[in-house]
Amino acid sequence: MENKKNNQLLDTIQNAWFQLKPSEYNFSHGEIASISLTCTDSHNANSSWSENIVIDGIQPEWSGEISLDNGNNFNNFDIYGDVLSVISGSEIRINISASDESQLPTSIELLTNISEGWRQYELNEGEFSFTVSQGSGINGLHLSIIERHLEKEPTEIGMWLAVTDDAGNTVTKEWKIEIIDGNSPTILMDIIANGSLIELDKSAREGDLIQLVFSNSYDDLDSINNTSWEIYLDGEIILPNTPWSEEVEKLSIPVINSGFHEITVIATDSSKKF
């Protein structure tokens, strides 16, 4: 196998395969590498093949936009930034256009680790989308009360773009997607009458000392200490906007008469979600 530049022999290789790295032979963009191959068998019979390859040393170009749709607002991001902060439950939309000086097709590949094997391809132009969420594993009833009351780190996922031209030149871009709190605190209430837990569909008796217990409650990301609580009984406020405390965790309500009564609980986190 022979490798020539401007009809000048650069290299002779005796091998079943050959990988040409233009930079190793000082080829520049636009120059022509002439490859000649001769195959000879044990009887000295041979055949030949040759090809002129135009060296493409210029990377493809790309442009695009990233937008966020959280159901209420539609926002655009700086596509050349490195970190995207998005609200849990939002849909991320990515539009990419790519081109190359050769005018040959350019491949667009987008990958994320949002799920195993998430990878999509397009040629020259592509539209991609996926929805992000904190995930149930960040906080929840699978954790102890002490653990679920602690502050949690937001979920982070990676997104990678690779644009490749026909000659194999590739440009890449990487983003970190930080998923910020998009949910209000989860309110879980127990009712205790005279020190005993009662089911929510059961009744307490008139004159019982009734307490509302919110120990099982939690927020996706905030420490329970960074939440505030407001509680109403039959439309009348019995606990004004109050940071989490022992009083909130186990709230004694005024003595009430027999009958049906409505309790309204509003819990707010540091993102003002309630």
N, C-alpha and C positions, 0 to 999 in steps of 0.2 A: 504494500500500500504506500502510495506517495502523496505527499502534501506539498503543494506549490503555491507561491505567491509571486504574481507578475512573471509567470513562467520560470521562476527560480525555485529549484528544489530546496525545500526546507527540511524535510524529514522523510525517512523510509522506515516503515514499520512492518514487521512480520508477526502478525497476530490475528486471531479470529475476530477481534473487535478493535474498534478505535474510537476514542473520545477526543473530539477537537475542542480545546480551550483557546479561543482566539487570542486572549491576552498573553498566553505563553509563547506565541509566535509573533507578537507585536503587530497583530492586525488591528486596524482602526475601523471605525464605523464606515460602511459603504464600500470597503475593499472586498475583493473576490478571492476566496480560497478555492483552489482547484484540487479536487480529490480524485485520484486514480487508483483503482483496485484491480489487481490481477490474481486470479485463483488458478493454481496448477495442481493437477492430480498426480498420482504415482506413475502415470504413463506420459508425463510431461505435456499432456493436453491442457490448455488453459483458455480462460475466458476473461474478458475485461469489462470494467464499468467505470464511468467517470461522471463527475458532477461538479458544477461551478456553484459555489454557495456564497451569496452576498452576506457579508457580516453586518448584523444588526446590533449596534452597541448602544442604542438609545432606549431608555426605559419607557414603557407606556405611560400615559397620563390618565388621570381620573378626576372626577368632580362629583358632587352630589349634595344631598341634604338628609338630615336626620330630624324627624319630628316625633312629638309625643301626643297621644290622644288618651286622656284619662276620663273621657266621658263628659267632662265639663269644659275643659279648655284644650286648645290645640296649639302647642308651642314648638318652635324650631330651636335646634341646638347648633352650636358651632361645630361643624363636622370635623374640623381640624384640631379641636380640643382633645384632651386625653381622658377626662372624667365626665361622665354623664350622670347627674342625679335625677332619678325619676321616682314618681310616686307609685307605691305598690298597687297592682291592679291595672296599670297603664299599658297601652299598646305602643310599642316602638316601631316606627316605620322608617325604612332606609331606602333611598333612591340613589343609585349609582350609575354614572355614565363613564365609559372608558374608550380610549382611542389610542392608535399607534401611528407613528410616521409611515409605516409600511402600508397602511390602509387595509391590512389583513385583520381578521377577527381577533378580538381581545377577550380573554376569559375573565369573568368576575366570580370570585369565590368568597362567600361569607360564612364564618363559623362562629358559634357561641357555645359555651358550656352550660347553657340553661337546661339542656337535657342531653343525654348521651347520644352522640351521633348527629347532632343538629348541624347540618352543612348543606348549603344551597349554592347552585351554579347558575350563571347566566352568561350570555355573549353580548358584549358591547354595551348593553343597558339592562339594568335589573331593578326590580322592586321586591323588597323583603320586609317581613313584619313578624313580630312575636310579642307575646304578653308576658310581663314580669310580675312576680309577686314575692312577698317575704317567704312564703312557704310555711306550712303548719309546724315545721320542726323548730322554728325560731323560739316560740313560746307557746305554752298551752298546758292542758291538763295532764300531759304526759310527764310534766315536771312537778316536783314538790312545790308546796306553797312558798317556801323560802326562795327556791330557785326562780319560780315564775315572777316573783316580786322584784327581782334584780333587773338592772338595765341590760339590754341586749345589743350586740353589734348588728348593724344592718347587713342584709345579704348583699354580696358583691358577685357579679358575674363578669366574664370577659367576652369581648367581641373582637374578631379579627377579620380584616379584609386583605385579600391577595388579588392583585390585578396582573395578569400575565399575557405577554404578546406571543405571536407565533414563533418567535425565535427563542422563547424561554426566559426573556427578561421579565423580572417580577418586581413590583413595588408593593409594600405592605403597610398597613396601618392597624394599630391596636387601640382599643378603648376599654376603660374600666367603667362598668355600670353599677352605680351605688343605688340600691333600692331603699328609698326613705319611707317613713311611716305614712301609710295611707288609710289606716283604720282607726276607729275610735276605740277606747278601752272596752274590754269585754267585762260586762257586769254579771256576776253570779251571786245570787242572794239566797241565804238560808234564813229561816225564821225560828227563833227560839222563844218558847213560852214557859215562864217559870223555870228556866234552866234546862228545858228539854227541847230537842229538835223536833219540829213538826213538819209534815209534808206540805208542799205548797197547795195541794188540793184539799187539805184538811183544815179544820177550823180551830182557832184558839177560843178560849172562853172569856166572857166579859169579866173584867177585873184582873186578868192575867198580866204579868209583867212581860211585855213583848219586846224583843230585841231583833233588829235586822243585822245580819252578819254578812259581810262582804269579803271575807278572808280569801275566798277562792278566785276573786276577780284579778285581772291582770291587763297589761297593755302589751302590744306587739313588741315595742322597743323600749319605752320609758320604764324607769323604775317606778314601782307603785307610789313611791314618795313624791314623784313629780306629777301626780295626778291630783285633780281637785274634784270635789263632790258637792252636789246640791240635791236635796231630797224634799219631796212634797208629800203630804198626807191629805187626801181629799182636796187637793188644789191649794192647800195652805202650806207655806214653807216651814219645815221643822228643822232643816239644817241649811243655812245659807252657804254660799260658795266657800268651801273649806278644804285646805290641803289634807291629804291622807294622814290619818292619825289613829290612835286607839279608839277615839270617840267615833270616827267614821267607820272603822273596821267592825265595831260592834255598837250599833246605835240603839239606844233605848227610846221608844216612841211614847208619846203621852197616852194616858189611859183613854180608851175609846169605848163607845157603846157597842152593843151587839149589832150585827148587820154587815153589809158589804162595804169595804173601804178600799180606796185606790191609792197605791203608793207609786210615785214617779221618781225615778232616780236618773240624774244626769251626771256622768263622769267625763271629765275633759283631760286630755293629755297635753304635753308641752307643745304639740303641733296644732293645738286648738281644735282637735278632732273630738267630737262628742256625739 
